[in-house]
Amino acid sequence: MRTDTDTPWGSLPAREHLPVEVLDARAPTGVPVLDVTIPVHNEERDLESCVRRLHDHLARTFPYRFRITVADNASTDRTPAVAARLAASIPEVTAYRLEEKGRGRALRTVWSRSDSPVLAYMDVDLSTDLNALLPLVAPLISGHSDLAIGSRLARSSRVVRGPKREFISRAYNLVLKSSLSARFSDAQCGFKAIRREVAERLLPMVEDSGWFFDTEMLVLAERAGLRIHEVPVDWVDDPDSRVHIVSTAVDDLKGVWRVGRALAVGALPLDRLARPFGDDPRDREIGGVPGGLARQLVGFCVVGALSTLFYLLLYSLFRTASGAQAANAAALLVSAVANTAANRRLTFGVRGRERAVRHQAQGLVVFGIGLALTSGSLAALDAASGNPAHGTELAVLISANLAATVLRFLLFRAWVFPDRRGGDERPTVRKDMNTRERSAR
């Protein structure tokens, strides 16, 4: 799994509409707004008709400058010659040659070198209706979304394909939803787009160079909180598809395992893909409330409620085989480790392995304080009543845990997971937003 440290650090800037000067198609020269990549391997028969059809469609319907890039990955037929001829005869077409196979490798290489602010790709068979291309890239141009995908599984999509491919596609997406908690509906449709600044940070984290490239890119983007826009498409199956279903399925399942394991251990620096809120009137600094406090409180309460249930279940289990103090200590220790890990990732947004051991050690110190509070409560109850009922013990422990929870949150926020980005970052963003707002008036 890639964890390249040369990817720029810090959060992505807020999404914005592309500047007017970039979008002005009347300018004599300029960077194409859209770069559509067509990855090909031994497609000498279909390549020319595909490129000319796509070029004609974009010239008639797309209101901005565009480029079509043919990414030939290790073809052994006349595909390179056809691509070169197209590039020489059509100004908006370029050809790129790679000596190694792999659709993912071709896309990563071409997208990494492109200067266009919006990057897209489609399969050479043009199975997807081209009328979906503008709806695909419009949310990226406007700044609404980070990635966009065509979906053949949306309710309003119209799809023509055999039952075998239909079953495989739906089964694969079911695997993604159950194993990686994916929420997007169609990972395999060869019709996707991404903003360049997102691609610059996301692509170095994507390890696969073949057909799993799309899925890995989408899963990491979704886990990082990026917005993925889905477009229902009309799609007709290509009966001459070169995809080897069995080997591709095996590779995809291996990829699912690899990505799932990396996400489980926090091996990916997904915080580099975080987006702040845009210029939204609701995104204003609230006086007297530190940035992120409300969200952290909600996350901490959810984690705390689940941890308390887990703790009480463990206490009841351990209590059948040991005394109250030993059961309390064991249950609190196990639940504390789980609580620290959950709060680290979900409440305070700390990802990756850096400082993970230190955070757990600090969490155990906080656990010790909680243990002293709850154990003291049990000792006081035992001294007061001699042999308290199990229900009374639980009631006292719940009260003591509520007090320990408040203290735990304060220690987590101020000591274990302090905000190390600096206090000026968030107010500065809002200050700039307010300045723009006053200027507009």
C-alpha positions as CSV (number, residue, x, y, z in Angstrom):
1,M,0.0,0.0,0.0
2,R,1.4,3.4,-1.1
3,T,2.2,5.9,1.7
4,D,4.5,8.2,-0.3
5,T,5.6,11.1,1.9
6,D,6.2,13.4,-1.1
7,T,2.5,14.0,-1.4
8,P,1.8,17.6,-0.2
9,W,0.9,17.8,3.5
10,G,-2.1,19.7,4.9
11,S,-5.7,19.7,4.0
12,L,-7.0,20.3,0.5
13,P,-8.4,23.9,0.0
14,A,-12.1,24.4,0.0
15,R,-13.8,23.4,-3.3
16,E,-14.4,26.4,-5.6
17,H,-15.9,27.0,-9.1
18,L,-13.1,27.0,-11.7
19,P,-12.1,30.7,-12.5
20,V,-13.8,32.4,-15.4
21,E,-10.6,33.0,-17.3
22,V,-9.9,29.2,-17.2
23,L,-13.4,28.5,-18.7
24,D,-13.3,31.2,-21.4
25,A,-13.4,29.1,-24.6
26,R,-12.9,32.3,-26.7
27,A,-9.3,32.8,-25.4
28,P,-6.9,32.1,-28.3
29,T,-4.7,29.9,-26.0
30,G,-5.1,28.3,-22.7
31,V,-5.2,25.0,-20.7
32,P,-8.0,22.7,-21.7
33,V,-10.6,22.5,-18.9
34,L,-11.3,18.8,-19.5
35,D,-8.8,16.1,-20.4
36,V,-10.5,12.8,-21.4
37,T,-8.2,9.8,-21.3
38,I,-8.9,6.7,-23.3
39,P,-6.8,3.8,-22.1
40,V,-6.2,1.2,-24.9
41,H,-4.5,-2.1,-25.5
42,N,-4.6,-3.6,-28.9
43,E,-7.5,-1.6,-30.1
44,E,-6.5,-0.8,-33.7
45,R,-9.9,-1.7,-35.0
46,D,-12.1,0.5,-32.8
47,L,-9.8,3.3,-31.8
48,E,-10.2,5.7,-34.7
49,S,-14.0,5.6,-34.8
50,C,-14.2,6.0,-31.0
51,V,-11.9,9.1,-30.9
52,R,-13.6,10.7,-33.9
53,R,-17.0,10.1,-32.4
54,L,-16.0,11.5,-29.0
55,H,-14.3,14.5,-30.6
56,D,-17.4,15.3,-32.6
57,H,-19.6,15.1,-29.6
58,L,-17.3,17.3,-27.5
59,A,-16.9,19.9,-30.3
60,R,-20.7,20.1,-30.7
61,T,-21.8,20.1,-27.0
62,F,-19.0,20.9,-24.6
63,P,-18.7,24.7,-24.0
64,Y,-15.1,24.7,-22.8
65,R,-11.7,23.8,-24.2
66,F,-11.0,20.0,-24.1
67,R,-8.3,17.5,-24.9
68,I,-8.6,13.8,-25.8
69,T,-5.6,11.7,-24.7
70,V,-5.1,8.2,-26.0
71,A,-3.1,6.2,-23.4
72,D,-1.7,3.2,-25.2
73,N,-0.4,0.7,-22.7
74,A,1.9,-1.8,-24.4
75,S,-0.1,-2.5,-27.5
76,T,1.5,-5.0,-29.9
77,D,-0.7,-4.3,-33.0
78,R,-1.1,-1.1,-35.0
79,T,-2.8,0.9,-32.1
80,P,0.3,3.2,-31.6
81,A,0.2,4.1,-35.3
82,V,-3.5,4.8,-35.3
83,A,-3.1,7.0,-32.2
84,A,-0.2,8.9,-33.7
85,R,-2.3,9.5,-36.9
86,L,-5.2,10.9,-34.9
87,A,-2.9,13.1,-32.9
88,A,-1.4,14.6,-36.1
89,S,-4.8,15.2,-37.8
90,I,-6.9,16.5,-34.8
91,P,-5.5,19.4,-32.7
92,E,-7.4,18.4,-29.6
93,V,-6.0,14.8,-29.6
94,T,-2.7,13.7,-28.1
95,A,-1.2,10.2,-27.9
96,Y,0.8,8.7,-25.0
97,R,2.7,5.4,-25.1
98,L,3.5,3.2,-22.1
99,E,5.6,0.1,-22.4
100,E,3.8,-1.7,-19.6
101,K,0.2,-3.0,-19.5
102,G,-2.4,-1.9,-17.0
103,R,-5.4,0.4,-17.2
104,G,-4.6,1.9,-13.8
105,R,-1.0,2.5,-14.7
106,A,-2.1,4.3,-17.9
107,L,-4.6,6.5,-16.0
108,R,-2.1,7.3,-13.2
109,T,0.6,8.3,-15.7
110,V,-1.5,10.5,-17.9
111,W,-3.5,12.1,-15.1
112,S,-0.3,12.9,-13.2
113,R,1.1,14.7,-16.2
114,S,-2.0,16.5,-17.3
115,D,-2.4,20.3,-16.7
116,S,-6.2,20.3,-17.0
117,P,-8.2,21.0,-13.9
118,V,-10.8,18.3,-14.6
119,L,-9.6,14.8,-15.6
120,A,-11.9,12.0,-17.0
121,Y,-11.6,8.7,-18.7
122,M,-13.9,6.4,-20.6
123,D,-13.5,3.0,-22.2
124,V,-12.7,2.8,-25.9
125,D,-15.9,0.9,-26.7
126,L,-17.9,3.9,-25.7
127,S,-20.5,1.7,-24.1
128,T,-21.7,4.7,-22.1
129,D,-24.0,7.2,-23.8
130,L,-21.9,10.3,-24.4
131,N,-24.8,12.6,-23.3
132,A,-23.8,11.8,-19.7
133,L,-20.3,13.3,-20.1
134,L,-21.3,16.9,-19.4
135,P,-23.4,15.9,-16.3
136,L,-20.4,13.9,-15.2
137,V,-17.9,16.8,-15.2
138,A,-20.2,19.7,-14.4
139,P,-20.1,19.1,-10.6
140,L,-16.3,19.1,-10.7
141,I,-16.2,22.3,-12.7
142,S,-18.7,24.0,-10.4
143,G,-16.7,22.9,-7.3
144,H,-19.6,20.9,-5.9
145,S,-17.8,17.5,-6.0
146,D,-14.3,16.0,-5.9
147,L,-15.0,12.9,-8.1
148,A,-17.8,11.8,-10.4
149,I,-18.7,8.3,-11.6
150,G,-21.2,6.9,-14.1
151,S,-23.5,4.4,-12.5
152,R,-25.2,1.6,-14.3
153,L,-27.0,0.5,-11.1
154,A,-28.9,3.7,-10.5
155,R,-32.7,3.3,-10.8
156,S,-33.0,5.7,-13.7
157,S,-30.1,4.0,-15.7
158,R,-30.9,2.1,-18.8
159,V,-28.6,-0.9,-19.3
160,V,-28.4,-3.6,-21.9
161,R,-26.2,-6.5,-21.0
162,G,-26.3,-10.3,-20.4
163,P,-27.4,-11.8,-17.1
164,K,-23.9,-13.1,-16.3
165,R,-22.3,-9.7,-16.4
166,E,-25.3,-8.2,-14.5
167,F,-24.9,-10.8,-11.7
168,I,-21.1,-10.3,-11.5
169,S,-21.4,-6.5,-11.3
170,R,-24.0,-6.6,-8.6
171,A,-22.2,-9.3,-6.6
172,Y,-19.0,-7.3,-6.7
173,N,-20.7,-4.2,-5.5
174,L,-22.3,-6.2,-2.7
175,V,-18.8,-7.4,-1.7
176,L,-17.6,-3.8,-1.6
177,K,-20.5,-2.7,0.6
178,S,-20.2,-5.5,3.0
179,S,-16.4,-5.6,3.3
180,L,-15.3,-2.0,2.8
181,S,-18.6,-0.2,3.7
182,A,-18.6,1.4,0.3
183,R,-21.6,3.7,-0.4
184,F,-21.1,4.3,-4.1
185,S,-23.2,2.1,-6.3
186,D,-21.0,1.2,-9.3
187,A,-17.2,0.8,-9.0
188,Q,-16.5,-0.8,-12.3
189,C,-18.2,1.5,-14.9
190,G,-15.5,2.8,-17.2
191,F,-16.8,6.4,-17.0
192,K,-15.2,8.6,-14.3
193,A,-13.8,12.0,-13.6
194,I,-11.7,13.7,-10.9
195,R,-10.5,17.2,-10.1
196,R,-6.8,17.5,-10.7
197,E,-5.9,18.8,-7.2
198,V,-7.6,15.8,-5.7
199,A,-5.8,13.4,-8.1
200,E,-2.4,14.9,-7.2
201,R,-2.8,13.7,-3.6
202,L,-5.0,10.6,-4.1
203,L,-3.2,8.8,-6.9
204,P,0.1,8.3,-5.0
205,M,-1.9,6.3,-2.4
206,V,-3.5,4.0,-5.0
207,E,-1.3,0.9,-5.4
208,D,-3.2,-1.1,-8.1
209,S,-2.2,-0.7,-11.7
210,G,-4.9,-2.8,-13.3
211,W,-8.7,-3.1,-13.2
212,F,-8.9,-2.6,-9.4
213,F,-7.5,0.9,-9.7
214,D,-11.0,2.5,-10.0
215,T,-12.3,0.7,-6.9
216,E,-9.2,1.5,-4.8
217,M,-9.4,5.2,-5.8
218,L,-13.1,5.4,-4.9
219,V,-12.8,3.6,-1.6
220,L,-9.9,5.8,-0.4
221,A,-11.7,9.0,-1.6
222,E,-14.9,8.0,0.2
223,R,-13.0,7.1,3.5
224,A,-11.2,10.5,3.3
225,G,-14.6,12.3,3.2
226,L,-14.4,13.5,-0.4
227,R,-17.6,14.0,-2.3
228,I,-18.4,11.5,-5.0
229,H,-21.1,12.5,-7.5
230,E,-23.0,9.7,-9.3
231,V,-24.6,10.1,-12.7
232,P,-27.1,7.5,-14.0
233,V,-26.0,6.4,-17.4
234,D,-27.4,4.5,-20.4
235,W,-25.0,1.7,-21.1
236,V,-24.8,-1.1,-23.8
237,D,-22.6,-4.1,-23.2
238,D,-19.7,-4.6,-25.6
239,P,-19.9,-8.2,-26.8
240,D,-16.2,-8.0,-27.8
241,S,-15.0,-7.0,-24.3
242,R,-11.3,-8.1,-23.6
243,V,-11.8,-8.4,-19.8
244,H,-11.0,-11.8,-18.4
245,I,-13.7,-12.2,-15.8
246,V,-12.2,-14.9,-13.6
247,S,-8.7,-13.5,-13.3
248,T,-10.1,-10.0,-12.9
249,A,-12.4,-11.2,-10.1
250,V,-9.5,-12.9,-8.3
251,D,-7.4,-9.8,-8.5
252,D,-10.3,-7.6,-7.3
253,L,-10.8,-9.8,-4.3
254,K,-7.1,-9.6,-3.5
255,G,-7.3,-5.8,-3.8
256,V,-10.3,-5.7,-1.5
257,W,-8.4,-7.6,1.2
258,R,-5.3,-5.4,0.8
259,V,-7.2,-2.2,1.0
260,G,-9.4,-3.4,3.9
261,R,-6.3,-4.4,5.9
262,A,-4.6,-1.1,5.2
263,L,-7.7,0.9,6.3
264,A,-8.1,-1.3,9.4
265,V,-4.5,-0.6,10.7
266,G,-4.6,3.1,9.7
267,A,-1.7,2.7,7.2
268,L,-2.9,5.4,4.9
269,P,-2.5,9.2,5.5
270,L,-6.1,10.0,4.4
271,D,-6.0,13.3,6.3
272,R,-4.1,14.7,3.4
273,L,-7.4,14.5,1.4
274,A,-9.5,16.3,4.0
275,R,-11.6,19.2,2.7
276,P,-12.7,22.2,4.8
277,F,-16.2,23.6,4.3
278,G,-16.5,26.0,1.4
279,D,-17.8,29.6,1.4
280,D,-21.1,28.7,3.2
281,P,-22.9,31.1,5.5
282,R,-23.4,28.2,7.9
283,D,-19.6,27.8,8.2
284,R,-18.9,30.7,10.5
285,E,-16.9,30.8,13.7
286,I,-19.1,30.6,16.8
287,G,-17.9,32.9,19.6
288,G,-16.5,31.1,22.6
289,V,-16.6,27.6,21.0
290,P,-13.2,26.2,19.9
291,G,-13.2,24.9,16.3
292,G,-14.5,21.4,15.9
293,L,-15.8,21.1,19.5
294,A,-19.4,20.4,18.6
295,R,-18.5,17.7,16.2
296,Q,-16.0,16.2,18.6
297,L,-18.6,16.2,21.4
298,V,-21.1,14.3,19.2
299,G,-18.5,11.8,18.1
300,F,-17.2,11.3,21.7
301,C,-20.7,10.8,23.0
302,V,-21.5,8.1,20.4
303,V,-18.2,6.3,21.1
304,G,-18.7,6.7,24.8
305,A,-22.2,5.2,24.7
306,L,-21.0,2.2,22.8
307,S,-18.0,1.9,25.0
308,T,-20.1,2.0,28.1
309,L,-22.4,-0.8,26.8
310,F,-19.3,-2.8,25.9
311,Y,-17.8,-2.2,29.4
312,L,-21.0,-3.2,31.2
313,L,-21.2,-6.4,29.1
314,L,-17.6,-7.3,29.9
315,Y,-18.1,-6.4,33.6
316,S,-21.1,-8.7,33.8
317,L,-19.2,-11.5,32.0
318,F,-16.1,-11.1,34.2
319,R,-18.2,-10.8,37.4
320,T,-19.3,-14.4,37.1
321,A,-15.8,-15.6,37.6
322,S,-14.1,-13.0,39.8
323,G,-14.8,-10.3,42.4
324,A,-16.2,-6.9,41.7
325,Q,-12.9,-5.0,41.8
326,A,-11.1,-7.5,39.4
327,A,-14.1,-7.6,37.0
328,N,-14.2,-3.8,37.0
329,A,-10.5,-3.5,36.3
330,A,-10.4,-6.1,33.5
331,A,-13.6,-4.7,31.8
332,L,-12.4,-1.1,32.0
333,L,-8.9,-2.0,30.6
334,V,-10.3,-3.8,27.5
335,S,-12.9,-1.2,26.9
336,A,-10.4,1.6,27.4
337,V,-8.1,0.3,24.7
338,A,-11.1,0.1,22.3
339,N,-12.3,3.5,23.3
340,T,-9.0,5.2,22.7
341,A,-8.7,3.6,19.3
342,A,-12.2,4.6,18.3
343,N,-11.9,8.2,19.6
344,R,-8.5,8.6,17.9
345,R,-9.9,7.8,14.5
346,L,-13.6,8.8,14.7
347,T,-13.7,11.7,17.1
348,F,-10.4,13.5,16.7
349,G,-9.7,12.4,13.1
350,V,-6.2,11.1,13.8
351,R,-5.2,8.6,11.1
352,G,-2.0,6.6,10.4
353,R,0.4,4.8,12.7
354,E,2.3,7.9,13.8
355,R,2.1,8.4,17.6
356,A,-0.4,5.5,17.9
357,V,1.5,3.8,20.7
358,R,1.9,7.0,22.6
359,H,-1.8,7.8,22.2
360,Q,-2.6,4.3,23.7
361,A,-0.2,4.9,26.6
362,Q,-1.8,8.3,27.3
363,G,-5.2,6.6,27.0
364,L,-4.1,4.1,29.7
365,V,-3.2,6.9,32.0
366,V,-6.7,8.3,31.5
367,F,-8.0,4.8,32.1
368,G,-6.1,4.8,35.4
369,I,-7.9,7.9,36.5
370,G,-11.2,6.4,35.5
371,L,-10.3,3.2,37.3
372,A,-9.5,5.1,40.5
373,L,-12.9,6.9,40.2
374,T,-15.0,3.8,39.6
375,S,-13.1,1.6,42.0
376,G,-13.4,4.2,44.7
377,S,-17.1,4.3,44.1
378,L,-17.4,0.5,44.4
379,A,-15.3,0.6,47.6
380,A,-17.5,3.3,49.1
381,L,-20.6,1.3,48.1
382,D,-19.2,-1.9,49.7
383,A,-18.3,0.0,52.9
384,A,-21.8,1.5,53.1
385,S,-23.9,-1.6,52.4
386,G,-21.7,-4.5,53.0
387,N,-23.0,-6.8,50.2
388,P,-24.7,-4.7,47.6
389,A,-26.9,-6.2,44.9
390,H,-25.6,-6.5,41.3
391,G,-28.1,-4.0,40.1
392,T,-27.0,-1.5,42.7
393,E,-23.3,-2.0,41.6
394,L,-24.3,-1.3,38.0
395,A,-26.1,1.9,39.0
396,V,-23.2,3.2,40.9
397,L,-20.8,2.3,38.1
398,I,-22.9,4.1,35.6
399,S,-22.9,7.3,37.7
400,A,-19.2,7.0,38.2
401,N,-18.6,6.4,34.5
402,L,-20.5,9.5,33.6
403,A,-18.2,11.6,35.7
404,A,-15.2,9.8,34.4
405,T,-16.5,10.4,30.8
406,V,-16.5,14.1,31.2
407,L,-13.0,14.1,32.6
408,R,-11.9,11.7,29.8
409,F,-13.1,14.0,27.1
410,L,-11.3,17.0,28.5
411,L,-8.1,15.0,28.9
412,F,-8.4,13.5,25.4
413,R,-9.0,16.9,23.8
414,A,-6.3,18.9,25.7
415,W,-3.6,16.2,26.3
416,V,-3.9,13.0,24.2
417,F,-5.2,14.4,20.9
418,P,-4.6,18.2,20.9
419,D,-5.1,20.1,17.7
420,R,-1.5,20.6,16.5
421,R,-2.4,22.5,13.3
422,G,-2.3,25.8,15.1
423,G,-5.1,27.9,16.3
424,D,-4.9,30.4,13.5
425,E,-5.8,28.1,10.7
426,R,-9.6,27.8,11.0
427,P,-10.2,31.4,12.0
428,T,-8.0,32.6,9.1
429,V,-10.2,30.8,6.6
430,R,-13.3,32.3,8.1
431,K,-11.7,35.7,8.2
432,D,-11.0,35.5,4.5
433,M,-14.5,34.4,3.8
434,N,-15.9,37.3,5.8
435,T,-13.6,39.7,3.9
436,R,-14.9,38.4,0.6
437,E,-18.5,38.7,1.9
438,R,-18.0,42.4,2.9
439,S,-16.3,43.1,-0.5
440,A,-19.3,41.6,-2.3
441,R,-21.6,44.0,-0.5
